[in-house]
Amino acid sequence: MAEIQRLICASAELADAGKGVCFTVNWRQREAAAFVIRFRGQVRGYLNECGHVPAQLDWQPGEFFDDSKLYLICSVHGALYAPDSGQCLGGRCHGRGLVALPVAEANGQVFLTEEVAHG
């Protein structure tokens, strides 16, 4: 298992295809918004920035999924992303996916597992 660096939230806070938990990371020498979600039982973490422009994805705090609960959607552009990979699936992201963050789940907690400073 990767070295645990920082607690993000309790596992119970992440329902499958439900509301995400927002936090910040040091990314390219700046503080950047980030989030974790659960999709098909797996916890995933991403920078909270659309692949098109650095707009935050959530349309309400922690709301990242579209109505179908199958895709992450950008609140500004409507770009769609695969929740399990961050891959751009359509819209203005033009093939630029989300930046994945190293997260892990252990003992009922979700953690950022590495320092993310360089990106």
Steps between C-alpha positions, in 0.01 A plus 500: 500500500619852423618721782209687656559874499173675582148412610228627265178358647327199651409228248136526605484856361529365144190328367537325165438758222400746771629824636879546500725648766704809411846583634812685384846386389827672420518477120770666290590740779143612563208387712253317277149368553461122495233240570436133568200298388397134516405326175419130470642445846837666434619833638649737241664838547547783248593863479177698490579658162337445163738383226393797286564789739571494875133529600379288791280211398246484783171675420413507872758435774603135465262426208714362218278236335255567220133400533569145378764451775727344233723800420674791666385825339649848482259755642618768255548319168307175537809293416464137606768291671525132592481477882736203513781652290437873454511447123322764291195342338351802325453872500749782511769297678621397150668186626664663803398297802498576868824486700484192722627517858645209700237399755443186703239363735596319821342439839185695414692809388598657166853638466716694258792257474782713357613858504358660184714812482650465153218381279 
